Amino acid sequence: MQKIFIERLASFVPTEARPKPDVSFVPMLTRRRLSYISRMVVLVSDQVSRDKDGNKLTPCKVTFASQFGEISQQLKISQTLLDTGMVSPAHFSLSVFNASIANASILETNTAGYSAVFSGKDAFTTGLTDCIAALESESADTRTFIFADELIPETYAPVAGVPYPNAVCAIALRLTTDESKADPTFKNVDIASQLAQLKMLRNNFDTAAEQAIAFLCAIDMQKA
C-alpha cells in the first residue's frame, strides 16, 4: 500500500465567534444562492486548492461525502411542493446531494471531475476510503477529499435518528502520493492508520461529522 501524504488541509467548525463561513470572495449573485453547507464546502475547497502563498494549485479530482447533504434546501423544496404543487428547476438544482461540490468546482473552474459518496453515518470514513483507493489505483498523484454536514432542520429532528443539534463541520484534505508535495507539518500523520481507528470506533459516534471532527483532533495531535 502506498503511503498517502497531506498536501493541504482546511476545515471549518462553527463557533460562537465564527458562526458562518466567510465566502466574501464569491461573487454576490452566486453567494446569495449558496446554502450553508455549500458555503462551507466552497470555503474549504478554495483553501486547499491554493498553496500557502495563495497561488492556485493544479486542479485535481475530488471525492465529496456527506451524511445529510443539502438537507435544508431539500426541506424547502418539499414545503414548496406541498404548498404549491410545483418545484422551481433552479431551486431543485440547488437541493441535489452534490450541489455543494458542484458549486465549488464551478467557482474554481475545476474540470478534473468529482465523485459524491453517500453512506449515512459512515459517510466520512467511506468517502476517505474512496479517495485513497482512487489515489492508489489511478495515474494521478493528487486527489482532494471533502466532507461536510450542516445542521439538520429542526423539523427533521424527531425522525433523523441522531441527537439534535447534530455536529456541523467541513473538512478538505488535498492528498498526494508524492512525498515532495507533502506539507512538512503533517508528515508524521498516518492517514491509513487514523482511518482504520475511526472504523473500529464507529459505534462511539452518532454522526459522520463527529467522526470528521475526531479525525481533525487526531491529526492536530500528530502535527510536527
Salt bridges, closest charged atoms under 4 A:
GLU7 OE1 - ARG174 NE 3.08
ASP46 OD1 - ARG50 NE 3.17
ASP122 OD1 - ARG202 NE 2.85
GLU138 OE1 - LYS61 NZ 3.89
GLU138 OE1 - ARG143 NH1 3.57
ASP141 OD1 - LYS181 NZ 2.99
GLU179 OE2 - LYS187 NZ 3.74
ASP183 OD1 - LYS52 NZ 3.53
ASP220 OD1 - LYS223 NZ 3.13
